[in-house]
Amino acid sequence: QVQLVESGGDLVQAGGSLRLSCSASGIYFNFYSMGWYRQAPGKQRELVASITSSGSTNYADSVKGRFTISRDNAKNTMYLQMNSLKSEDTAVYYCNARAGISNNWGQGTQVTVSS
């Protein structure tokens, strides 16, 4: 079965950095488009960044220039480097993997940015 496991969430001060990881199993990772989503209290889940199987990336306007998404197909792992963190980045961050009708989610990792 498909498993996505996020790690790297933490409490960090505004202006700091974190690196999130998503480890995937049960899929042929190379064929999947990957993405990071987040959900803050009282808000809808939103796309933060995505990366296709060919390496094409997209970012939400709110994180452009601060966050970088990447993937290591040999390790079945996706990353999100988060710099210049702001209090509004506080949320649970979720890993997503999709291909065709297959759409999969991790359990999330908490990122808290103090001001």
C-alpha positions as CSV (number, residue, x, y, z in Angstrom):
1,Q,0.0,0.0,0.0
2,V,1.0,3.6,-0.5
3,Q,2.7,5.3,2.4
4,L,3.9,8.9,2.6
5,V,5.7,10.0,5.7
6,E,6.5,13.6,6.4
7,S,9.3,14.8,8.8
8,G,11.1,18.0,9.7
9,G,8.4,20.1,11.2
10,D,9.4,22.1,14.2
11,L,9.0,25.3,16.1
12,V,11.1,28.1,14.6
13,Q,11.4,31.8,15.0
14,A,10.3,34.2,12.3
15,G,13.2,34.6,9.7
16,G,14.4,31.1,10.3
17,S,14.6,28.1,8.1
18,L,13.3,24.5,8.0
19,R,13.6,21.6,5.7
20,L,10.7,19.2,5.3
21,S,11.1,15.7,3.9
22,C,8.5,13.3,2.5
23,S,9.5,9.6,2.2
24,A,7.3,7.6,-0.2
25,S,6.8,3.8,-0.5
26,G,4.3,1.6,-2.4
27,I,4.5,3.7,-5.6
28,Y,6.8,3.9,-8.6
29,F,8.1,7.3,-7.4
30,N,9.6,8.4,-10.7
31,F,6.1,8.5,-12.4
32,Y,4.4,10.6,-9.8
33,S,3.9,14.3,-9.5
34,M,4.6,15.4,-5.9
35,G,3.4,18.4,-3.9
36,W,3.4,20.1,-0.6
37,Y,0.1,21.4,0.9
38,R,-0.6,23.2,4.1
39,Q,-3.6,23.8,6.3
40,A,-3.6,26.5,9.0
41,P,-6.3,26.5,11.8
42,G,-9.6,27.8,10.5
43,K,-8.3,27.9,6.9
44,Q,-8.7,25.6,3.8
45,R,-5.9,23.4,2.7
46,E,-3.8,25.1,0.0
47,L,-1.1,24.1,-2.4
48,V,2.3,25.4,-1.4
49,A,4.5,23.9,-4.1
50,S,4.5,21.1,-6.6
51,I,7.1,19.2,-8.8
52,T,6.3,17.0,-11.7
53,S,8.1,13.8,-12.7
54,S,10.2,15.8,-15.1
55,G,11.2,18.4,-12.5
56,S,8.9,21.3,-13.4
57,T,8.0,23.3,-10.4
58,N,5.1,25.6,-9.3
59,Y,4.8,27.7,-6.2
60,A,2.0,29.6,-4.4
61,D,2.5,33.3,-4.7
62,S,2.9,33.6,-0.9
63,V,6.0,31.4,-0.8
64,K,7.8,32.4,-4.1
65,G,11.4,33.3,-3.5
66,R,11.4,31.8,0.0
67,F,10.6,28.1,-0.5
68,T,12.2,25.5,-2.8
69,I,10.7,22.1,-3.7
70,S,12.9,19.3,-4.9
71,R,12.9,15.5,-5.3
72,D,15.5,12.7,-5.1
73,N,14.1,9.8,-7.2
74,A,16.9,7.5,-6.1
75,K,15.7,7.9,-2.5
76,N,12.0,8.1,-3.2
77,T,12.0,11.4,-1.2
78,M,10.7,14.9,-1.8
79,Y,11.9,18.0,0.1
80,L,10.7,21.5,0.9
81,Q,13.4,24.0,1.9
82,M,11.7,26.9,3.7
83,N,13.6,30.1,4.3
84,S,12.7,33.5,5.7
85,L,9.8,31.9,7.5
86,K,6.9,34.1,8.6
87,S,4.2,33.6,11.2
88,E,1.6,33.1,8.5
89,D,3.6,30.0,7.4
90,T,2.4,28.3,10.6
91,A,0.4,25.2,9.5
92,V,0.3,21.4,9.2
93,Y,2.2,20.6,6.0
94,Y,1.1,17.6,4.0
95,C,2.9,15.5,1.3
96,N,0.9,14.6,-1.8
97,A,1.7,12.1,-4.6
98,R,-0.5,11.7,-7.6
99,A,-0.5,9.9,-11.0
100,G,-3.6,9.3,-13.0
101,I,-6.4,8.3,-10.7
102,S,-3.9,7.6,-7.8
103,N,-4.0,10.5,-5.3
104,N,-2.2,10.0,-1.9
105,W,-1.6,11.9,1.2
106,G,0.7,11.8,4.2
107,Q,-0.4,12.4,7.8
108,G,1.3,15.8,8.0
109,T,4.0,17.5,10.0
110,Q,3.5,20.6,12.2
111,V,5.4,23.8,11.4
112,T,5.1,26.6,13.9
113,V,6.7,30.0,13.3
114,S,6.9,32.3,16.3
115,S,6.8,36.1,16.0
